[in-house]
Structure formats: structure tokens, C-alpha cells
């Protein structure tokens, strides 16, 4: 007879909690049950699956390969069941939960300092797992419920996701203060003469002909500097763009510029941070460019839990504040 015919859904919730917390005590607190109840459930699952599932070690409970396999498959199903059955309850002041958000270090630095102060004061039991967007397949993880919110520059979005704009920012070219372009200003000749630092916000090998990444129907920007547009402008003047360095984190840019002739195109909020920390200066681009629009995504079904709506509201409030990198 199939295990599925005899297994209790509550046992699977215990399995999920143990996998997330790696602790009988913390799993019990997460589920509002006793340690004894967690241990009893674990023993029943060990018998049902004929596997130890979790082995106690000095630093917590370690899942066996079978437990890893089960947890990864069951987690999205449990999240979907929770979102469908009844009205979920969420009280920030008493909640013990974890929310997973993926974005770039620019957004982490811009929005999250003020947001974390609010979370610390109003929701001490809420933990945030902040994941780099480069390491995440957004579509797959939003579908599985292993990422709750994604923040970035998005184009076309599958209908099963909700997209809302958070903030806009214009971009500028930055360089060391004694750079020749700092005195003369940035022209197309300057852009063709000095090497650029490119900031990747996605894998380069996945880029489409339009210069965006299509990830399962979700379009997102792959680089901050809009290089194809700049290359087109330079080509009209018989010039070409030269890349001196490519980085995956915007925080790596200021120290690179401070000691070289390289220049970089970054959001103005970050440019002010670079000025304050490294004395890097900003100059306007010699062309008209649309503002950088940062949006937020969540799954229409998996994202119905009130904790996600609460976090989305906090992000929108933080987007209206100018106290991140600045």
C-alpha cells in the first residue's frame, strides 16, 4: 500500500519544519507544539519512510538524503495547501516565520536598512533570508514558494505573477575625482576612450537579442549600463565600447574606480554612496535614457499569505524613504 494513503498531513508539516529549523525545539515553536510532539512525529515518519530522516549532531539535526528529497518536493505543496485552505492569520508582533526575498545588492542597500529597523521593532520573530538575484531562478522558486518576493528590473511578466513598481532612479556615470572626464564631462568620445565596469545582474549566457534575460516567460534586465544602446551610439561615431572589468556586485565598483581610469554607469542613489565612501564623482550621461524602474514580484496563489502582503507593504513604505545607501 502507498505511504501516501497512510501518512498524516501534520507529519509532513513537522518534516518541513525540521528541515527549515534543524532543531526539534525550534520546529516545535514554529508549529506551536511541544518538543515531545515533534519527536513523536519524527519517530512515526522514520517508521513510515524506513529512514532516519534527521540525525542529531553537535550543531543541530542533519537531514538524510531521503529527508532532503522529501522536503524539497513537499515544501511547495504545503505552501500551496496553506494558501488555499481557509484565511491565513498573521500577526507581525507574535509571528515566528521566515520570508525569502531575492534582489541585487543595490536594492538590499537602498531599501533594506530602513525596512529592517521596522521589522526589528514591530516583528521580532520574523526573519528575512535575503538571496542574491544572480543565484536564483525567479520563476521556478516563486512557483515552488521557496522565494516569496523578487525585486528587480522586469519587463514582460507571466500572468500568474503580480508585478508592482517600487521606485525609480536615474543613472549617472561615475569615476575617480581626478579622472580626466571629471573635469571635461562625459561625452561619447569619453565613453569610447575609457574602459567601463559592467555590473551583471543576471547570467550573461542567458541574454536574448533584446539584451534581457527571458527566464520562463519572465523578462528581466541583465546588466545595469544598457550596453547595447551605448554601443549603438558609439558605433555611429566610429567608436567602440571597451570593458575593463565585469562584476556581479555593485559594491565592488567604487574601489575599482578609485585607482583606475575605468568608469561605470550606476543609479544616482548609489553614486552618492560612492561619493561619500570613496570620493567617487558623478557626471551626467551625454544621451537621454529612461529612468531605472525597480519592481516587485510575487505569485498570485503562493503569495496570498498575509505575511507576504505585509512585507510588500513595508517594502513600498521603505521605497519612499531616501535613507539606504545615502
Secondary structure, DSSP 8 states (H G I E B T S, - for coil): --GGGT--HHHHHHHHHHHHH--HHHHHHHHT--HHHHHHHHHHHHHHHTS--EEEETTEEEE-HHHHHHHHHHHHHHHHHHHHSS-----TTT--EEEEEEE-HHHHHHHHHHHHHHHHHH-TTEEEEEEEGGG--HHHHHHHTS--EEEE-B-S--TTEEEEEEEEE-EEEEE-TTSHHHHH---HHHHHHS-EEEEBSS-GGGB-TTSEEEETTEEEE-BTT-HHHHHHHHHHTT----EEEEES-GGGHHHHHHTSS-BEEEEHHHHHHHHHHH--EEE--SS----EEEEEEEETTGGGSHHHHHHHHHHHHHHT---S--
